[in-house]
Amino acid sequence: MRASTARASALALLVIGGAACGAPRDYVIPGEICGREVAEKELGSILPGGQELKDNVSRGDRSSSCRVYVDGTLAFGLEEYAGQRTFDVLTRAEKGELGSFDRLRESNVSDNAVISRTRSVVMTPCEKIGRNYILDLRLPTSEEDRSADLERFVRSYLPTGLAAMGC
């Protein structure tokens, strides 16, 4: 009897612990965010649980900025720029010229991209309007390494972002 009670207690702790790890998501993952079509699976991997999802978009001629909120708290922000001069993203990031990164490394999303635990910056050619397109995606600071999720989302987002920026 003691063995079955101990197993039941261990199972209850495992279930409770598992439920605490991932917050429930009451909103539907959209197929569009920031005015851009996105892959729901990849978007869902970078969004936290919560009740309500909203985005706030600001656009210029060759730039776009979007903040995505879940229950009023910033879930991520992204900036897009078209017509940018070429520079080595890794070199600028290492020098601190692009802001802060936590555990910076090169990314395989493009030939000129970096990734960290909560941020990705990608530069790729924007041939239709000349020069380059830059995507800068930031998650809030976290102890968790989100780089794999970020790379998957950025890889899926790039074609849509490039097209929307006229590239």
Buried (B, 14 or more C-beta within 10 A) or exposed (E): EEEEEEEEEEEEEEEEEEEEEEEEBEBEBBEEBBEBBBBBEBBBBBBBEBEEBEBEBEBEEBBBBBBBBBBEEEBBBBBBBBBBEEBEBBEBBEEEEBEEBEEBEEBEBBEBBBBBBBBBBBBBBBEEEEBBBBBBBBBEEEEEEBBEBBBBBBBBBBEBBBEBBEB
